[in-house]
Amino acid sequence: MNQIDFTKLKPAAYSRKSSESEDKQMLSISSQHEENKKSADYYNLPPFVEIFEESKSAKTEFMRPEFTRMFSLIDSGLIDCIVCWKPDRLARNMTEGGRIIDALSSGKLKAIITHDKVFYPWDNVLILAIEFGMGKQFVKDLSVNVKRGQHKKASMGVPHGVASLGFLNDKSEEKGNRKWTVDEIRLKLIKILLDKFLTGTYSAGKLHRYAVETLKLTTVKRKRIGGNLITLSRIYEILKDPIYAGFFFYDGQRYELDSNLPRLITEAQHNKIKMILSKANIPKTQNHNTTYSGFINSPDGNFVGQDVKFQVICDCKHKFAYRNKANCPKCEISIEQMKNPKYLSYIWHYNVKNKKARMPYKSINEQKIDEEIINKVVSNLQFSDDVILWSKKYIHEMKNKEVSEKITISQRKEERMIEFREKKAKLRGMFRDGKFNEGEYKEDLELLNIQYKDTQEDSKEVDWYSRLMEITDITGRIEKIFKGDDVEAKRKMLSALGSNLIWNDKELLIYNDKAIEKLIEGVKRAKQLDSKFEPKNYVVDKGLKEKADEFSPAFSTIDVYPI
């Protein structure tokens, strides 16, 4: 019978507890050590050769320095017995679990003593393998369950973990179901920081100084950390965090932030911040969503492309393209260390075919296109609220008048159809009675068909009413849109105008939908008749509001039907 003299063993005590979820319910290290001493006393073990304690997870191999050091002493023969509270304190992965089993089976370890069992070299190693395997399976199951819960929480618009600065975890809910609430003080300060960075005049370093010296922005006070002035690294985290634009990522998937939480910036502004921060955040190959791409062509229909340039003005006043540089070429200061960098972007449009063929060509700046659009189109399509209301009233009147006319025309058409049928019947009767031959009958029938041709045609309906109401709404929005910086809004407006831009290397020609052109012509004609007339400032007199036809002879008689 195999026996061991416990008094001659060379024991070591091992205690472990990690901060991860699988060890939340485990005894503390000090409590485990007390249990280890009780076991040693029970088996009359000599004093521990060494006591090993660490706060590390055992689910991944080779990540515990004390465990590794203990095994080096086992391999050298200085330790031949391990005392621990439970086998899963030694390993939760099969790699290190297998190493322990090998040491026990080979006799390097003469015993592994836990609070309720002793494992000997001659024991069935299957029992110990099951113990380690159960620990491994527990970690796997826990990981799956945690991820499932985190995905569900993310789908509700709440990221897991500690809330981003400016938000707070709602501790009134159970752990795992806690939503975010607004940190009223810090969120306002972060909004200020983001807005200042978007101006392009603040570097991250300058923004950090402003946050510390002026805003006195601090982190949230927690049990052991927080409550201190914000650090530069935290400023970078805030600038890169998409949460302030209303979305976040978990496990490679995008989620939208809870709709009850405020958005500080738009997604376009978030992308602009990333562009400013570093060239590393901008892909080598990009698709630039410019305002006029697809709306501008050459006179012969060739594609007009875009050349987008990003530049920065250094503190030393030197301007350079920064996308492939980390330092100013003149003073060699790092872009990130600049105190007052001024970021610029330029978009040029040019004839792609001519450039590829190495033929002469000229470019036009997008800012110049904006000016041309505003001067030639927007300036004649800005209506005051009074004029818009009057226009809609006039359009309604035209619609009602058209309906009345259509009823009269329809009645007259019905009468002529009856006449046509009666005359054809009479003609057929005369032909049957032999009053004229077949040739004469066909000739008279052809003349009759020509005379009543209008009764056989279906009139094509043109929905001019909806189009004119759309154009009237455009006049109230067009100035704000083209003087703003929302690219997508401008593109939608160009589509509504039916705009077609032609760049001939000398001037920009602007063609719009026929109805838009008619309206612009009418406005210009009204201005010629009355030099004081300005639609965007015009206040309609009370009497004219009641009687639309007297508003302006030129303006109220625009030929709007041929749209």
Backbone torsions as a table, in degrees:
resi	resn	phi	psi	omega
1	MET	NA	131.7	-179.3
2	ASN	-71.5	130.7	176.5
3	GLN	-135.8	153.2	177.7
4	ILE	-127.5	135.1	173.4
5	ASP	-88.6	99.5	-175.5
6	PHE	-61.6	-24.4	-177.2
7	THR	-72.8	-15.9	-179.0
8	LYS	-104.4	5.0	179.3
9	LEU	-74.8	161.7	176.6
10	LYS	-114.1	82.7	-170.0
11	PRO	-83.7	155.8	171.4
12	ALA	-133.7	144.3	177.6
13	ALA	-100.5	135.4	178.6
14	TYR	-127.2	126.9	177.5
15	SER	-130.2	138.4	-179.4
16	ARG	-147.3	139.7	172.4
17	LYS	-152.8	123.3	179.1
18	SER	-100.0	168.2	178.9
19	SER	-87.7	0.9	-177.5
20	GLU	-79.2	166.3	-170.3
21	SER	-62.7	-29.0	-176.1
22	GLU	-70.9	-17.0	-178.1
23	ASP	-110.1	11.8	-176.2
24	LYS	-60.1	-36.8	-176.3
25	GLN	-92.7	2.0	-177.6
26	MET	-77.2	158.2	176.3
27	LEU	-62.8	151.8	175.1
28	SER	-67.5	165.3	-178.9
29	ILE	-61.5	-41.3	-179.7
30	SER	-64.4	-38.6	178.9
31	SER	-67.9	-38.7	177.1
32	GLN	-63.1	-39.8	-179.5
33	HIS	-63.8	-37.1	177.6
34	GLU	-63.8	-41.4	178.1
35	GLU	-64.3	-38.3	179.2
36	ASN	-64.4	-39.1	178.7
37	LYS	-66.7	-37.4	177.3
38	LYS	-62.8	-42.6	178.8
39	SER	-63.9	-41.5	-180.0
40	ALA	-63.4	-41.0	178.8
41	ASP	-66.2	-39.7	-178.2
42	TYR	-62.1	-39.5	-177.8
43	TYR	-96.5	10.1	178.2
44	ASN	54.9	44.1	179.2
45	LEU	-75.1	147.6	172.8
46	PRO	-67.8	171.3	180.0
47	PRO	-55.9	147.7	179.9
48	PHE	-61.2	132.9	174.5
49	VAL	-61.3	-41.2	177.0
50	GLU	-160.6	152.8	177.9
51	ILE	-111.3	123.2	-178.3
52	PHE	-108.8	126.2	179.0
53	GLU	-135.3	136.3	175.7
54	GLU	-157.6	152.5	177.7
55	SER	-108.5	77.5	-178.2
56	LYS	-137.2	152.0	175.2
57	SER	-78.5	145.2	-179.7
58	ALA	-106.2	9.4	-176.6
59	LYS	-78.6	-18.6	177.7
60	THR	-117.3	134.1	-175.7
61	GLU	-71.9	154.3	173.0
62	PHE	62.1	31.1	-179.7
63	MET	-116.4	8.4	-176.9
64	ARG	-121.8	105.1	-176.8
65	PRO	-63.2	-37.1	-179.4
66	GLU	-69.7	-38.3	176.8
67	PHE	-63.3	-42.6	179.2
68	THR	-63.5	-41.9	-179.8
69	ARG	-65.9	-39.2	178.7
70	MET	-61.7	-40.6	-178.4
71	PHE	-70.5	-29.2	176.6
72	SER	-66.2	-33.3	176.6
73	LEU	-73.7	-32.6	175.8
74	ILE	-65.7	-45.2	-179.8
75	ASP	-63.1	-31.3	-179.4
76	SER	-85.7	-4.5	177.0
77	GLY	87.5	5.5	-179.2
78	LEU	-79.3	-19.9	178.1
79	ILE	-130.8	134.4	176.9
80	ASP	-132.8	12.0	179.3
81	CYS	-150.8	134.9	177.7
82	ILE	-115.8	131.9	175.1
83	VAL	-111.9	121.1	179.4
84	CYS	-144.0	164.1	-175.7
85	TRP	-71.2	-46.8	178.6
86	LYS	-142.7	154.8	179.3
87	PRO	-57.9	-32.7	-178.1
88	ASP	-72.1	-5.8	171.4
89	ARG	-71.7	-27.6	-178.8
90	LEU	-81.1	-37.9	-177.0
91	ALA	-161.8	143.7	170.3
92	ARG	-124.1	16.2	175.5
93	ASN	-134.7	150.9	-172.6
94	MET	-75.4	-19.8	178.5
95	THR	-66.4	-53.8	179.3
96	GLU	-74.8	-30.4	174.7
97	GLY	-62.0	-41.2	177.9
98	GLY	-64.9	-35.0	178.7
99	ARG	-64.5	-39.8	178.9
100	ILE	-66.8	-43.5	179.7
101	ILE	-62.4	-41.9	178.4
102	ASP	-61.5	-42.3	-179.9
103	ALA	-64.4	-37.5	179.9
104	LEU	-72.5	-43.5	-178.0
105	SER	-65.8	-34.8	-177.7
106	SER	-81.2	-10.9	179.4
107	GLY	94.3	-3.1	175.2
108	LYS	-60.8	-37.5	172.7
109	LEU	-105.2	126.5	-179.8
110	LYS	-90.4	-17.3	179.0
111	ALA	-167.9	147.0	168.1
112	ILE	-120.5	114.6	-171.9
113	ILE	-105.8	122.8	174.4
114	THR	-112.4	179.9	-175.2
115	HIS	-69.2	-17.7	-177.1
116	ASP	-131.7	3.0	-176.5
117	LYS	-161.7	153.3	173.8
118	VAL	-118.9	132.0	178.4
119	PHE	-104.9	124.2	-177.4
120	TYR	-108.3	162.6	178.9
121	PRO	-60.6	-31.3	-177.0
122	TRP	-87.2	-4.4	178.2
123	ASP	-69.5	160.5	174.1
124	ASN	-67.8	115.5	-176.7
125	VAL	-66.9	-12.5	-179.7
126	LEU	-59.5	-36.1	-179.0
127	ILE	-64.0	-45.2	179.6
128	LEU	-67.9	-37.8	178.1
129	ALA	-62.7	-38.6	177.6
130	ILE	-63.8	-41.1	178.5
131	GLU	-59.1	-46.7	178.9
132	PHE	-68.5	-39.0	179.4
133	GLY	-63.7	-37.8	177.6
134	MET	-63.7	-38.3	177.3
135	GLY	-64.4	-42.1	178.8
136	LYS	-64.1	-44.3	-179.0
137	GLN	-66.3	-36.1	177.4
138	PHE	-60.8	-43.2	178.7
139	VAL	-62.8	-42.9	-179.4
140	LYS	-64.2	-47.2	-179.9
141	ASP	-61.9	-41.4	-180.0
142	LEU	-63.3	-41.2	179.7
143	SER	-61.8	-43.8	178.9
144	VAL	-62.2	-45.6	-178.2
145	ASN	-65.8	-40.2	179.1
146	VAL	-64.3	-44.8	179.7
147	LYS	-63.8	-38.3	178.5
148	ARG	-61.4	-45.1	179.8
149	GLY	-65.3	-36.9	-179.4
150	GLN	-71.5	-35.7	175.9
151	HIS	-65.1	-41.5	179.0
152	LYS	-63.8	-41.8	179.5
153	LYS	-65.3	-39.8	178.3
154	ALA	-63.8	-38.5	179.3
155	SER	-65.7	-20.4	176.1
156	MET	-86.6	0.4	177.1
157	GLY	88.9	18.6	-178.6
158	VAL	-124.5	115.1	176.0
159	PRO	-66.7	153.1	177.8
160	HIS	-85.2	161.4	177.3
161	GLY	92.0	-166.5	-178.2
162	VAL	-69.7	134.8	-178.1
163	ALA	-63.8	145.4	175.7
164	SER	-62.2	153.2	-178.9
165	LEU	-58.3	130.5	-174.5
166	GLY	108.5	-15.4	175.9
167	PHE	-126.0	163.1	179.6
168	LEU	-132.1	148.2	172.9
169	ASN	-75.8	130.4	-179.8
170	ASP	-78.3	102.2	-175.8
171	LYS	-83.2	2.9	176.2
172	SER	-77.7	-15.7	178.6
173	GLU	-95.6	164.9	176.4
174	GLU	-66.9	151.8	178.3
175	LYS	-63.2	131.0	-175.7
176	GLY	102.5	-23.6	178.3
177	ASN	-115.3	11.0	-176.3
178	ARG	-74.1	128.4	175.8
179	LYS	-92.6	-176.1	178.4
180	TRP	-104.9	148.4	171.8
181	THR	-123.1	167.8	-177.2
182	VAL	-86.2	131.2	169.8
183	ASP	-86.2	95.1	-169.9
184	GLU	-55.1	-36.5	-177.0
185	ILE	-76.0	-53.7	-173.2
186	ARG	-71.9	-34.5	-177.7
187	LEU	-62.4	-38.9	178.2
188	LYS	-64.6	-38.2	-179.9
189	LEU	-69.4	-38.0	178.5
190	ILE	-67.1	-36.8	175.4
191	LYS	-58.9	-41.8	177.7
192	ILE	-62.1	-43.9	-178.8
193	LEU	-63.5	-45.2	-179.4
194	LEU	-63.6	-42.6	179.6
195	ASP	-62.7	-40.9	-179.9
196	LYS	-67.4	-39.9	179.8
197	PHE	-65.8	-34.6	-179.5
198	LEU	-68.2	-17.7	177.2
199	THR	-68.9	-18.7	-179.5
200	GLY	82.4	4.9	-178.6
201	THR	-105.8	0.2	-179.2
202	TYR	-117.6	126.8	169.1
203	SER	-84.0	169.9	178.7
204	ALA	-62.8	-37.2	179.1
205	GLY	-65.1	-44.1	179.2
206	LYS	-66.1	-38.1	179.0
207	LEU	-64.7	-38.4	178.1
208	HIS	-63.3	-43.7	178.8
209	ARG	-62.4	-40.1	179.6
210	TYR	-65.6	-41.1	-179.4
211	ALA	-64.3	-37.2	-177.3
212	VAL	-81.9	-48.3	-172.3
213	GLU	-81.0	-36.4	-175.7
214	THR	-100.2	-50.3	-176.4
215	LEU	-83.7	-20.2	-177.1
216	LYS	53.7	43.5	-176.3
217	LEU	-73.9	126.3	179.7
218	THR	-118.8	161.4	174.6
219	THR	-81.8	167.1	-178.9
220	VAL	-71.8	134.6	178.8
221	LYS	-76.1	125.4	177.0
222	ARG	-121.3	-169.9	-174.8
223	LYS	-57.3	-53.0	-173.5
224	ARG	-112.7	-19.8	-176.0
225	ILE	-131.5	174.4	174.5
226	GLY	91.2	177.0	-179.5
227	GLY	84.2	3.2	-178.7
228	ASN	-101.2	164.1	176.1
229	LEU	-61.4	144.3	-174.5
230	ILE	-63.4	144.3	-179.2
231	THR	-95.1	166.1	179.1
232	LEU	-63.2	-39.8	179.9
233	SER	-62.7	-34.7	178.4
234	ARG	-69.6	-32.7	175.7
235	ILE	-61.1	-44.0	177.9
236	TYR	-61.8	-40.7	178.3
237	GLU	-60.5	-42.7	179.5
238	ILE	-63.5	-44.6	-177.9
239	LEU	-65.0	-34.4	-177.1
240	LYS	-87.8	-14.4	-173.3
241	ASP	-74.9	117.4	179.8
242	PRO	-73.6	-6.2	-177.2
243	ILE	-59.4	-32.0	-178.3
244	TYR	-74.9	-13.0	174.7
245	ALA	-97.7	0.2	173.2
246	GLY	97.6	18.6	176.1
247	PHE	-151.8	165.3	179.6
248	PHE	-154.5	170.1	-178.9
249	PHE	-121.1	140.0	172.4
250	TYR	-141.0	127.9	179.2
251	ASP	54.8	38.9	176.8
252	GLY	78.5	4.6	-177.5
253	GLN	-116.2	139.9	-178.8
254	ARG	-85.2	138.5	176.1
255	TYR	-130.8	148.3	176.5
256	GLU	-88.7	139.1	179.6
257	LEU	-67.2	148.4	177.8
258	ASP	-44.8	128.1	-175.9
259	SER	-63.9	-17.4	178.6
260	ASN	-78.5	-12.4	179.8
261	LEU	-95.8	142.1	-175.4
262	PRO	-73.8	152.7	172.7
263	ARG	-103.2	129.5	-178.4
264	LEU	-87.9	-31.6	-179.2
265	ILE	-140.2	167.5	175.4
266	THR	-87.1	167.5	178.1
267	GLU	-64.4	-35.7	177.7
268	ALA	-62.7	-39.0	178.2
269	GLN	-69.5	-36.0	176.3
270	HIS	-61.8	-42.5	178.4
271	ASN	-65.9	-35.5	178.2
272	LYS	-65.4	-39.5	178.2
273	ILE	-61.9	-43.2	178.4
274	LYS	-63.4	-37.3	178.8
275	MET	-64.4	-41.5	-179.3
276	ILE	-68.2	-38.7	-173.5
277	LEU	-59.4	-47.5	-174.8
278	SER	-166.8	148.2	176.2
279	LYS	-64.5	-22.8	-179.6
280	ALA	-64.9	-21.5	-179.4
281	ASN	-87.3	-0.5	-179.1
282	ILE	-112.9	124.3	180.0
283	PRO	-60.3	153.8	177.8
284	LYS	-61.8	-43.5	178.3
285	THR	-108.3	128.3	-175.7
286	GLN	-132.7	152.6	169.6
287	ASN	-107.6	111.3	-177.6
288	HIS	-90.0	123.4	179.1
289	ASN	-86.5	83.0	-178.1
290	THR	-88.8	162.0	-173.5
291	THR	-63.9	-45.2	-167.9
292	TYR	-104.1	4.1	177.9
293	SER	-63.5	129.1	-178.3
294	GLY	93.1	-16.1	180.0
295	PHE	-104.1	-11.9	-175.2
296	ILE	-118.7	134.4	-179.4
297	ASN	-138.4	171.7	174.3
298	SER	-86.7	166.6	-179.2
299	PRO	-58.0	-31.0	179.8
300	ASP	-93.7	13.5	174.5
301	GLY	86.1	5.4	179.6
302	ASN	-72.3	155.0	-177.3
303	PHE	-69.4	134.1	173.6
304	VAL	-105.6	115.0	-176.1
305	GLY	-94.4	-177.6	-177.7
306	GLN	-124.6	143.3	174.3
307	ASP	-120.4	113.1	-175.7
308	VAL	-103.4	127.2	-179.0
309	LYS	-120.4	136.1	175.7
310	PHE	-116.3	124.1	-178.2
311	GLN	-132.8	162.1	177.1
312	VAL	-137.3	143.2	175.3
313	ILE	-100.8	118.8	-177.4
314	CYS	-73.7	167.7	175.1
315	ASP	-59.3	-27.3	179.7
316	CYS	-83.4	6.3	177.7
317	LYS	76.3	6.6	177.2
318	HIS	-83.5	131.3	180.0
319	LYS	-103.5	133.4	-178.8
320	PHE	-153.9	158.3	175.5
321	ALA	-75.0	125.2	-170.3
322	TYR	-103.7	-5.2	-172.4
323	ARG	-65.1	-26.1	179.6
324	ASN	-116.3	21.6	-177.9
325	LYS	-133.0	150.5	177.0
326	ALA	-110.9	-16.1	-177.3
327	ASN	-133.3	158.2	174.7
328	CYS	-69.3	127.6	-178.8
329	PRO	-63.5	-22.8	-175.8
330	LYS	-89.2	-57.8	-176.3
331	CYS	-99.1	-7.1	175.8
332	GLU	66.4	13.1	176.3
333	ILE	-71.7	146.0	177.7
334	SER	-67.1	142.2	178.9
335	ILE	-58.7	-39.1	-178.8
336	GLU	-67.4	-22.6	-177.7
337	GLN	-94.0	-3.3	178.3
338	MET	-64.2	138.3	-178.6
339	LYS	-82.1	-40.7	-177.4
340	ASN	-133.7	63.1	179.2
341	PRO	-71.6	142.7	177.1
342	LYS	-114.4	111.2	-176.9
343	TYR	-89.8	133.9	-178.3
344	LEU	-128.0	151.9	174.1
345	SER	-138.5	137.9	-179.4
346	TYR	-127.5	141.4	176.8
347	ILE	-127.1	120.1	-179.7
348	TRP	-114.0	141.3	177.9
349	HIS	-112.3	137.8	-175.0
350	TYR	-150.8	162.0	179.5
351	ASN	-76.6	108.2	-174.8
352	VAL	-64.3	-41.3	-178.1
353	LYS	-61.0	-45.3	179.8
354	ASN	-64.5	-38.9	-179.4
355	LYS	-66.0	-43.4	179.8
356	LYS	-65.6	-34.4	-180.0
357	ALA	-83.6	2.8	-178.8
358	ARG	58.9	35.3	175.6
359	MET	-94.5	158.6	179.2
360	PRO	-61.6	139.8	177.1
361	TYR	-153.9	156.3	176.7
362	LYS	-124.8	148.5	-179.4
363	SER	-104.4	159.4	174.9
364	ILE	-126.6	130.7	-178.7
365	ASN	-72.5	142.9	179.5
366	GLU	-61.4	-30.7	176.6
367	GLN	-63.9	-37.0	177.4
368	LYS	-67.3	-38.2	177.5
369	ILE	-63.0	-43.1	177.1
370	ASP	-55.9	-45.4	-179.0
371	GLU	-62.3	-42.2	-179.8
372	GLU	-64.6	-43.1	178.9
373	ILE	-61.6	-45.3	-178.6
374	ILE	-65.0	-43.1	-177.3
375	ASN	-71.0	-41.6	-172.9
376	LYS	-92.9	-27.2	-175.4
377	VAL	-115.8	-59.3	-173.8
378	VAL	-59.7	-40.6	-177.1
379	SER	-61.2	-24.9	179.9
380	ASN	-101.1	3.3	-178.4
381	LEU	-125.3	23.5	177.2
382	GLN	-102.0	110.8	-178.2
383	PHE	-111.0	144.1	174.1
384	SER	-72.2	164.2	178.0
385	ASP	-58.1	-37.3	179.2
386	ASP	-61.9	-46.2	-178.6
387	VAL	-66.2	-38.1	178.6
388	ILE	-62.7	-45.3	178.5
389	LEU	-63.1	-43.0	178.4
390	TRP	-62.0	-43.1	-178.8
391	SER	-60.5	-44.4	180.0
392	LYS	-64.5	-36.9	177.2
393	LYS	-63.7	-42.7	-179.5
394	TYR	-65.5	-40.6	178.8
395	ILE	-63.4	-41.4	176.4
396	HIS	-60.2	-42.6	179.7
397	GLU	-62.1	-42.2	178.1
398	MET	-63.3	-38.9	179.2
399	LYS	-63.8	-44.7	179.6
400	ASN	-64.3	-40.5	178.9
401	LYS	-63.1	-41.7	179.8
402	GLU	-62.9	-41.2	179.2
403	VAL	-60.6	-43.4	179.2
404	SER	-63.2	-42.7	179.5
405	GLU	-65.0	-38.9	-179.5
406	LYS	-63.6	-36.7	178.2
407	ILE	-63.4	-45.1	179.7
408	THR	-63.1	-44.7	-179.8
409	ILE	-64.2	-39.9	-179.9
410	SER	-64.3	-40.3	178.7
411	GLN	-64.9	-43.1	179.7
412	ARG	-65.3	-37.2	179.1
413	LYS	-64.6	-39.8	178.7
414	GLU	-63.0	-40.7	178.9
415	GLU	-63.3	-43.3	-179.5
416	ARG	-68.2	-33.0	176.5
417	MET	-64.9	-37.4	177.3
418	ILE	-65.3	-42.8	177.8
419	GLU	-59.8	-44.8	-177.9
420	PHE	-60.8	-46.5	-179.4
421	ARG	-64.0	-39.6	-179.7
422	GLU	-65.9	-43.0	-179.3
423	LYS	-66.9	-38.0	177.8
424	LYS	-65.5	-40.6	179.0
425	ALA	-64.1	-39.8	179.5
426	LYS	-66.3	-39.8	-179.9
427	LEU	-64.8	-42.0	178.7
428	ARG	-63.9	-38.8	178.3
429	GLY	-63.5	-41.8	179.1
430	MET	-66.2	-36.0	178.9
431	PHE	-66.5	-40.9	177.9
432	ARG	-64.9	-32.9	-179.2
433	ASP	-78.7	-1.5	177.3
434	GLY	76.4	22.0	-179.1
435	LYS	-75.9	-17.3	171.8
436	PHE	-155.5	160.8	-175.6
437	ASN	-81.9	-179.9	-175.8
438	GLU	-64.1	-39.3	-179.5
439	GLY	-62.1	-43.9	179.5
440	GLU	-65.6	-37.3	178.9
441	TYR	-62.4	-46.6	-179.6
442	LYS	-64.0	-38.2	180.0
443	GLU	-64.9	-43.9	179.8
444	ASP	-68.2	-36.5	178.3
445	LEU	-65.0	-38.5	177.7
446	GLU	-63.3	-43.1	178.2
447	LEU	-63.4	-37.0	179.7
448	LEU	-67.2	-40.7	177.9
449	ASN	-62.8	-38.8	179.1
450	ILE	-67.5	-41.4	-177.5
451	GLN	-63.6	-36.2	-177.9
452	TYR	-111.3	31.9	-178.7
453	LYS	-60.2	-36.2	-176.8
454	ASP	-63.4	-24.0	-179.3
455	THR	-77.8	-14.8	-176.9
456	GLN	-100.4	-4.5	-177.1
457	GLU	-99.2	140.1	174.9
458	ASP	-91.5	121.9	179.4
459	SER	-72.1	131.3	-179.5
460	LYS	-81.5	125.5	-179.6
461	GLU	-82.0	133.9	175.1
462	VAL	-115.0	121.2	-177.8
463	ASP	-80.4	65.2	-179.5
464	TRP	-68.5	-28.2	-176.4
465	TYR	-61.7	-50.4	-179.2
466	SER	-63.1	-38.6	-179.4
467	ARG	-66.1	-42.6	179.9
468	LEU	-67.5	-35.9	177.0
469	MET	-66.2	-37.2	177.2
470	GLU	-64.6	-43.4	-179.8
471	ILE	-64.2	-39.6	178.7
472	THR	-61.6	-41.2	177.3
473	ASP	-65.0	-35.6	178.9
474	ILE	-58.6	-40.3	-176.4
475	THR	-62.4	-22.8	179.0
476	GLY	-87.6	-12.9	-174.4
477	ARG	-117.4	-19.0	-167.0
478	ILE	-62.7	-39.8	-177.5
479	GLU	-65.0	-47.0	-179.0
480	LYS	-60.9	-39.7	-177.2
481	ILE	-68.4	-47.8	-175.8
482	PHE	-76.5	-16.5	175.1
483	LYS	-95.9	-0.9	175.6
484	GLY	-94.5	-169.3	-178.1
485	ASP	-123.9	20.5	178.1
486	ASP	-85.6	103.0	-175.6
487	VAL	-60.6	-44.9	-176.4
488	GLU	-65.2	-38.5	178.5
489	ALA	-64.6	-39.6	178.4
490	LYS	-64.5	-41.3	-179.1
491	ARG	-65.8	-39.4	177.0
492	LYS	-64.2	-37.8	178.7
493	MET	-67.3	-40.3	176.6
494	LEU	-60.5	-38.5	177.5
495	SER	-65.8	-41.1	179.6
496	ALA	-65.8	-33.2	178.3
497	LEU	-78.3	-14.9	-175.6
498	GLY	66.8	36.9	-172.1
499	SER	-74.2	139.1	173.5
500	ASN	-133.8	114.8	-176.0
501	LEU	-102.8	135.2	179.3
502	ILE	-120.1	121.5	177.6
503	TRP	-108.8	113.8	-176.7
504	ASN	-104.6	20.4	-179.1
505	ASP	75.7	-2.4	177.9
506	LYS	-124.4	-47.7	-180.0
507	GLU	-142.3	160.8	178.9
508	LEU	-100.1	118.8	177.8
509	LEU	-97.2	134.6	-175.5
510	ILE	-120.2	119.0	177.0
511	TYR	-118.5	134.7	-179.8
512	ASN	-121.5	176.0	174.5
513	ASP	-51.9	146.7	-175.0
514	LYS	-56.1	-40.6	-179.6
515	ALA	-64.5	-38.4	177.8
516	ILE	-64.8	-44.0	179.2
517	GLU	-62.2	-40.6	178.2
518	LYS	-61.9	-40.8	179.5
519	LEU	-65.3	-43.0	179.0
520	ILE	-62.3	-42.1	177.2
521	GLU	-59.9	-43.3	179.6
522	GLY	-63.2	-41.9	178.5
523	VAL	-63.1	-44.6	178.8
524	LYS	-61.7	-40.2	-179.9
525	ARG	-65.5	-39.9	178.7
526	ALA	-64.9	-38.0	178.1
527	LYS	-66.1	-34.6	177.9
528	GLN	-67.4	-37.9	179.4
529	LEU	-74.2	-30.8	-180.0
530	ASP	-139.4	102.9	-175.3
531	SER	-63.8	-20.3	-179.1
532	LYS	-86.4	-8.3	-176.0
533	PHE	-74.4	121.1	177.4
534	GLU	-138.5	105.4	-173.3
535	PRO	-51.9	-36.8	-174.8
536	LYS	-74.3	-17.8	179.5
537	ASN	-111.4	-2.2	-170.1
538	TYR	-73.2	133.5	174.3
539	VAL	-110.9	118.0	-176.6
540	VAL	-76.1	129.7	177.1
541	ASP	-62.9	152.3	-177.8
542	LYS	-57.6	-41.7	-179.4
543	GLY	-64.6	-38.0	-179.7
544	LEU	-71.8	-27.1	176.7
545	LYS	-63.6	-30.0	-179.6
546	GLU	-81.5	-27.5	-175.0
547	LYS	-129.9	96.0	-170.8
548	ALA	-64.6	-36.2	-172.7
549	ASP	-63.7	-19.1	-177.7
550	GLU	-93.2	2.9	-175.3
551	PHE	-63.8	-53.6	178.7
552	SER	-161.7	119.4	-177.1
553	PRO	-53.5	-41.8	-177.5
554	ALA	-74.6	-42.8	-172.9
555	PHE	-73.8	-34.8	-174.7
556	SER	-88.4	-1.4	179.3
557	THR	-120.1	28.2	177.2
558	ILE	-63.6	137.6	179.6
559	ASP	-76.0	90.4	-173.6
560	VAL	-94.4	-11.8	-172.8
561	TYR	-69.0	-41.2	-177.7
562	PRO	-78.7	70.9	-178.8
563	ILE	-82.9	NA	NA
